[in-house]
Amino acid sequence: MCMDQQNYRGKMSLLAWERETGIKLVQINGQRRYGGPPPGWVGGPPPAGTEVYIARLPQDIYENTLIPLFQSVGKLYEFRLMLTFSGLNRGFAYARYASLQDARRAIATLHRFQLRQGCAIVVCWSTQKRELIVSGLDASVSQQELEARVQMFTEGIHSVTLHDSPCQSQAKLAVLKYRSHEAAALARKALMEGTPKLGKAGIRVDWLDPQLKKKLQICEEEPLSSQVQGGESLAVPRPVAPSLSLQNVLEYLNMLCWKHCLRTPVFMTKCVEVKANGWQKFWYQVVIPGCPVPISGFTWVSSDMQGQSEHEKAKVAAALHILQVLSESLVSPCRANSLPFPKS
């Protein structure tokens, strides 16, 4: 039997099931919903964390098969099947249960359940993503203008934050946070289908990746000081900027290494000279997996700063040196050709 015939029979079976059971399915914005709440439900909605994600569904399987199956392991509050433009299921759905125990039982019982021979479905916890990333915005767009447009075409928006794009010059990107995963999913579909509403063609809308989220948070922090101590023996001792913590500098360095497709740097430090006034001269070497050669240099540190050991201060200086090298490789192609970093 061809796929079109299977889909036709599946849809006819769904219509017959709706007539027999009296169940009403509501289709809107690329998904079809049962419940939310279902008939006879008393009280408010279930707590957070009671939704499961269902994947690897055959395209000719519909709610007349899926809802009874997922109701068999617990009380369903809502079932949402994602649909294509032609009305086929997109291969995934969401089931929200009345309790956490019911959701757990659904995963334990139905994960890898075979709907038919050779067709095992995936059932796992729903990630409940609520944040979207909109990239490719004009550099001139303001947050107020973006908020107005987003509120015009989507619902359930919680916040809008605008950032300079770390990947495109003269461009911005926005993080849109919604009050629920469902609102975010509907907004994503609406914005993907009508991105010119946000200003121009070529704008991309997707789920916010956790790595990019952390990267944006780091970039929004106060820029690092340009006082770089590494690379050569200093004739006059100068302190590492006391406002820079080792953790913040290393986070920023790791982010830039990630941009260059490199891995986490490994630091080695050694005190080679101590002055009578307390200044200490350190040699450092930094090995970055993915770099063909290590980077080394000298720095002076003092013992008058609180909260950091001398070795930690030397690591800050070394990290600042590497940051300067990486930054120069990003902004100057000629300089990048002479550096021991692969081209990004």
C-alpha positions in Angstrom: 0.0 0.0 0.0 1.4 3.4 -1.0 1.9 6.2 1.5 -1.0 8.3 0.2 -3.4 5.4 0.6 -2.1 4.8 4.2 -2.6 8.5 5.1 -6.1 8.5 3.6 -7.1 5.5 5.6 -5.5 7.0 8.7 -7.4 10.3 8.3 -10.7 8.4 7.7 -10.1 6.3 10.9 -9.4 9.5 12.8 -12.7 11.1 11.7 -14.7 8.0 12.5 -13.0 7.9 16.0 -13.9 11.6 16.6 -17.6 10.9 15.7 -17.8 7.8 17.9 -16.1 9.3 21.0 -17.4 12.9 20.7 -13.8 14.1 21.3 -13.1 17.5 19.9 -9.6 18.2 18.4 -8.7 21.8 17.8 -6.2 22.6 15.1 -4.3 25.9 15.1 -0.9 27.1 14.0 0.6 23.8 12.9 -0.6 21.7 15.8 -3.8 19.8 16.8 -4.7 19.7 20.4 -6.8 17.5 22.6 -7.7 18.8 26.1 -6.0 21.5 28.0 -8.2 20.9 30.0 -10.0 17.7 28.8 -13.7 17.1 29.4 -14.6 16.7 33.0 -11.4 18.2 34.3 -11.7 19.8 37.8 -9.2 22.3 39.1 -6.2 24.1 37.7 -3.6 22.8 35.2 -1.0 20.2 36.3 2.4 21.4 37.8 5.4 22.1 35.6 7.4 19.0 34.6 4.4 16.8 33.7 4.8 16.9 29.9 6.6 14.2 27.8 8.0 14.5 24.3 7.1 11.8 21.8 9.1 11.3 18.6 9.6 9.0 15.6 5.9 8.7 14.9 4.9 7.3 11.5 3.2 10.1 9.4 0.0 8.1 9.0 -0.6 7.6 12.7 -3.0 10.0 14.3 -4.8 10.8 17.6 -7.2 7.9 17.3 -4.2 5.6 18.0 -2.0 7.9 20.1 -4.5 9.3 22.6 -5.9 5.9 23.8 -2.3 4.6 24.0 -1.0 7.5 26.2 -4.2 7.5 28.2 -3.6 3.9 29.1 -0.7 4.7 31.4 -2.1 7.8 33.2 -4.6 10.7 33.2 -4.0 13.0 30.2 -4.5 16.8 30.6 -3.4 17.6 27.1 -2.2 16.0 23.9 -0.6 18.0 21.0 0.3 16.5 17.6 2.5 18.6 15.4 1.3 18.9 11.7 2.7 19.7 8.3 1.1 22.2 5.9 -0.6 19.2 4.2 -2.1 17.9 7.4 0.3 15.0 8.0 1.8 14.6 11.4 5.4 15.9 11.6 6.6 12.8 13.5 6.4 14.2 17.0 3.9 15.2 19.7 3.6 16.2 23.4 1.5 14.6 26.1 0.9 16.5 29.4 -0.2 14.4 32.3 -2.2 15.1 35.5 0.7 14.3 37.7 4.5 13.7 37.7 3.9 10.0 38.5 1.8 9.6 35.4 4.4 11.3 33.2 7.1 9.0 34.7 5.0 5.9 34.0 4.5 7.0 30.4 8.2 7.2 29.8 8.9 3.9 31.6 6.2 2.1 29.7 6.1 3.6 26.3 9.7 4.6 25.5 10.7 2.3 22.6 7.1 1.0 22.3 6.5 -0.5 18.8 3.5 1.1 17.2 4.0 -1.4 14.4 6.7 -3.8 13.4 10.1 -2.0 13.2 8.7 1.3 14.4 9.7 2.0 18.0 8.8 5.5 19.3 10.8 7.7 21.6 9.2 9.0 24.8 11.2 11.3 27.1 10.8 14.4 29.3 9.9 17.5 27.4 12.6 20.1 27.7 10.0 22.9 27.9 12.1 25.4 25.9 10.8 28.9 26.2 13.5 31.0 24.5 13.9 31.8 20.9 16.9 33.5 19.1 16.3 35.9 16.2 19.4 36.6 14.2 20.2 38.8 11.2 18.4 41.9 12.6 19.4 45.3 11.3 22.0 47.1 13.5 19.6 50.1 13.6 16.7 48.2 15.2 15.7 49.3 18.7 14.4 47.1 21.5 11.1 49.1 21.7 10.5 48.7 17.9 11.3 44.9 18.2 9.0 44.5 21.2 6.1 46.2 19.4 6.5 43.9 16.3 6.9 40.7 18.3 3.8 41.5 20.4 1.8 42.3 17.3 2.4 38.8 15.8 2.9 36.5 18.8 1.3 35.9 22.2 2.7 35.0 25.6 5.9 37.1 25.3 7.7 37.4 28.7 10.8 39.5 27.7 12.8 40.7 24.7 16.6 41.4 24.9 18.6 42.8 22.1 22.4 42.0 21.6 25.1 42.8 19.2 25.7 39.8 17.1 29.0 38.0 18.0 29.1 36.5 14.5 28.0 39.3 12.2 29.3 42.9 12.1 26.6 45.6 11.8 23.9 43.2 12.9 22.0 42.4 16.0 20.2 39.4 17.4 17.4 39.1 19.9 16.4 36.6 22.6 12.6 36.2 23.0 11.5 34.6 26.2 7.9 33.3 26.4 5.7 32.3 29.3 5.4 28.7 28.2 6.9 26.2 25.8 3.7 26.1 23.8 3.6 29.9 23.4 7.3 29.8 22.3 6.6 27.0 19.8 3.7 28.9 18.3 5.7 32.1 18.1 8.6 30.3 16.4 6.3 29.0 13.7 4.6 32.4 13.2 7.9 34.2 13.0 9.5 31.6 10.7 6.6 31.9 8.3 6.6 35.7 8.3 10.2 36.9 9.1 9.9 40.0 6.9 7.5 41.3 9.5 10.6 41.7 11.7 12.3 44.0 9.2 13.9 42.2 6.3 14.4 38.9 4.5 17.2 36.6 5.7 16.2 36.8 9.4 16.5 33.4 11.2 14.4 32.2 14.1 15.3 29.2 16.1 15.5 27.8 19.7 18.1 29.4 21.9 21.1 27.1 22.2 22.4 26.9 25.8 26.0 27.5 24.6 25.0 30.6 22.8 23.0 31.8 25.8 26.1 31.5 28.0 28.2 33.2 25.3 25.7 36.2 25.2 25.7 36.5 28.9 29.6 36.7 29.0 29.6 39.2 26.1 27.1 41.4 28.1 29.5 41.6 31.0 31.9 44.6 31.4 34.7 44.4 28.8 38.0 43.1 30.0 40.8 45.5 30.7 43.4 46.0 28.0 46.3 45.8 30.5 48.0 42.7 29.2 51.1 41.6 31.0 52.2 38.5 29.0 54.5 37.8 26.1 57.8 39.3 27.3 59.8 40.0 30.4 58.6 43.4 31.8 61.3 45.9 32.6 59.1 47.7 35.1 56.7 45.6 37.2 53.1 46.4 36.6 50.2 44.8 38.4 47.5 42.7 36.9 44.2 44.7 37.0 42.7 43.9 40.5 39.1 44.0 39.2 39.6 40.9 37.0 38.7 37.6 38.6 40.3 34.4 37.3 36.9 32.9 36.8 35.6 35.7 34.6 38.7 35.9 32.5 38.8 32.2 31.9 35.1 32.1 31.0 35.7 34.8 28.4 38.9 33.0 27.1 37.0 29.7 26.8 34.3 31.4 24.8 36.8 32.8 22.3 38.5 29.4 22.1 35.1 27.9 21.3 34.7 30.5 18.5 38.1 29.3 17.1 37.0 25.6 17.4 39.6 25.0 20.1 39.3 23.3 23.4 39.9 24.4 27.0 43.4 25.9 27.7 45.7 24.2 30.2 47.9 26.6 32.2 51.4 26.1 33.7 53.0 28.8 35.9 56.3 29.0 37.7 57.8 31.7 39.9 61.3 32.6 38.6 62.2 35.8 40.5 61.2 37.6 43.7 61.9 41.3 44.4 62.5 42.7 47.9 59.3 44.8 47.6 57.2 41.7 47.1 56.9 41.6 43.4 57.2 38.2 41.8 58.2 37.3 38.2 56.3 34.3 36.8 56.9 32.3 33.7 53.8 30.8 32.2 52.9 28.4 29.4 49.5 27.8 27.9 48.6 24.7 25.9 45.4 24.9 23.9 44.3 21.6 22.5 43.9 22.2 18.7 46.8 24.7 18.6 50.1 23.4 17.1 52.4 25.1 19.6 52.0 26.3 23.2 52.1 30.1 24.1 54.5 31.3 26.8 55.7 34.5 28.4 56.5 36.3 31.6 54.5 38.5 34.0 55.0 40.3 37.2 52.5 40.0 40.1 52.3 41.6 43.5 51.2 40.1 46.8 49.1 43.1 47.8 45.8 42.0 46.1 43.4 40.1 48.2 41.5 36.9 47.3 43.9 35.5 44.7 47.2 33.5 45.0 50.2 34.7 43.0 49.7 31.7 40.7 46.1 32.7 40.1 47.3 36.2 39.2 49.8 34.8 36.8 47.1 32.8 35.2 45.0 35.9 34.8 47.9 37.6 33.0 48.5 34.6 30.8 44.8 34.4 29.9 44.8 38.2 29.0 47.7 37.6 26.8 45.9 34.8 25.0 42.8 36.9 24.7 44.8 39.7 23.1 46.3 37.2 20.6 42.8 35.7 19.8 41.2 39.1 19.5 43.9 40.3 17.1 43.4 37.2 15.0 39.7 38.0 14.8 40.0 41.6 13.7 43.2 41.4 11.5 43.4 38.7 8.8 47.1 39.6 8.2 47.9 39.2 11.9 45.9 35.9 12.0 48.1 34.3 9.3 51.1 34.5 11.6 49.4 33.1 14.7 49.4 29.5 15.9 45.6 29.2 15.7 43.6 27.5 13.0 41.4 29.8 10.9 37.8 30.0 12.1 
